[in-house]
Amino acid sequence: MTAGSPSRVVRGFTLVEMLVVIVLLSLIMLAIVSSLRSVAQGSERASAHFERLDDKRITGNFLRGVLARVSARRVTSPERSGPLFEGAPDHVAWVGVMPARYGAGGRTFFRLAIEPQQQGSALVLRYLPWSDQPRFPDWQQAAVQVLVPGAQGLALRYRDARQPDESLAWSESWSPVDDLPAALALVVTGEAGKLLQTMEFPVWSLPRSDPRQSGDTTSTGGG
């Protein structure tokens, strides 16, 4: 330093100040990461919610479609003398028409029930191409479509349109062998009885299979 030059002291950050800055930056980064994680988790929950809603819509539309075309053609066998329809509290089986967009189309044997799967129980639809026979096929040979994964319980009810008292029209099983139910309601539950899905569908018979419209009450077969 030359004579007469003003003195200037250069002062940097102390170690304590550097540590304070680092801590503050860490807190800010932690808050930002936490916020981003919350946004991502919220987005995932929303996506999962909409996916479940979409699955319910697809399942409902599919069941509504196959139950809209149920065969009312009568079969003659020692076991029955009416439509090939089996309505129990925990499963339902019928002859209907598979929508072409879901398979080959045409008349099909259907069975809806809760069944064990590799990753737990599920609501399962079994189906097999129809053949002219007076009874349901061996369901173990049928194709399987999982409709509601994780389902553990299925409660079914059937509506009898001939019952004048609406409070008595619904029953847990379908006993009239000479006719089809007018509607079907189902409740699907999961673990600990959690409600997964509830649906109600009208049951429509195929026009040409309904003996009330054709006058044929003695035809045999399951179609």
RAZI-V278854 format. One record per pair of residues at least 24 apart in sequence whose ideal C-beta (glycine too) atoms are under 8 Angstrom apart, sorted by the first residue. I is the first residue (numbers start at 0). J is the second residue. D is the distance in whole Angstrom. If there is no record, write none. Layout:
i->(I	I)
j->(J	J)
d->(D	D)
This chain:
i->(54	55	58	58	58	58	59	59	61	61	61	62	62	62	62	63	63	64	65	65	65	65	65	65	66	66	66	66	66	66	66	67	67	67	67	68	68	68	68	68	69	69	69	69	69	69	69	69	70	70	70	70	70	70	70	70	71	71	71	71	71	71	71	71	72	72	72	72	72	72	72	72	73	73	73	73	73	73	73	74	74	74	74	74	75	75	75	76	76	78	78	79	79	80	80	81	81	81	81	82	82	82	82	83	83	83	83	84	84	84	85	85	86	86	86	86	86	86	87	87	87	88	88	88	88	89	89	89	89	90	90	91	91	92	94	94	94	96	97	102	103	105	106	108	108	108	108	110	110	110	111	111	111	112	113	113	113	113	114	116	116	118	119	119	119	120	120	120	121	121	121	121	121	121	122	122	122	122	122	129	129	130	131	131	131	131	132	132	133	133	133	134	135	147	147	147	149	149	149	150	150	150	150	150	151	151	151	152	152	152	152	152	153	153	153	153	154	154	154	155	155	155	156	156	156	157	157	157	158	158	158	179)
j->(147	196	146	147	196	198	196	198	98	101	146	111	146	198	200	198	200	98	95	96	97	98	107	109	93	95	183	200	201	202	203	200	201	202	203	95	96	203	204	205	93	94	95	179	202	203	204	205	94	95	106	204	205	208	221	222	178	179	204	205	208	209	210	211	205	208	209	210	218	220	221	222	177	210	215	216	217	218	219	133	134	219	220	221	133	217	219	133	134	133	134	133	176	176	177	175	176	177	178	176	178	179	204	133	134	135	221	173	179	180	135	173	155	157	172	173	180	183	155	172	173	154	155	171	172	113	153	154	155	153	155	155	183	135	129	221	222	205	126	126	128	129	222	135	136	141	221	135	138	141	146	153	185	153	150	151	152	153	143	145	148	148	148	149	151	149	150	151	145	146	147	148	149	150	146	147	150	153	187	221	222	221	219	220	221	222	220	221	219	220	221	221	221	187	195	196	189	190	195	187	188	189	195	196	188	189	190	186	187	188	189	192	185	186	187	188	185	186	188	183	184	185	183	184	185	182	183	184	182	183	184	204)
d->(8	6	5	6	7	8	8	5	8	7	7	8	8	7	6	8	5	5	5	7	7	7	8	6	8	7	6	5	7	5	7	8	7	8	5	5	4	6	8	5	5	7	5	6	6	7	6	7	4	6	7	7	5	4	7	5	8	5	4	7	5	4	7	8	8	4	8	7	6	6	8	5	8	6	8	6	7	6	8	4	8	6	6	6	6	7	5	4	6	8	7	8	5	6	7	8	4	4	7	8	7	6	8	7	7	7	4	7	6	8	7	8	7	5	6	3	6	8	7	6	8	7	6	4	6	7	6	7	7	7	7	6	7	6	6	5	6	7	7	8	7	7	5	6	6	7	7	7	6	7	8	8	8	7	6	7	7	5	8	7	8	7	7	6	8	7	6	5	5	7	6	5	7	5	5	4	4	6	6	6	6	7	8	4	6	6	7	5	6	7	6	7	8	5	6	6	5	7	7	5	7	6	6	8	6	6	6	8	7	4	8	7	6	7	6	8	7	4	8	7	7	5	7	5	8	7	6	8	4	7	7	6)
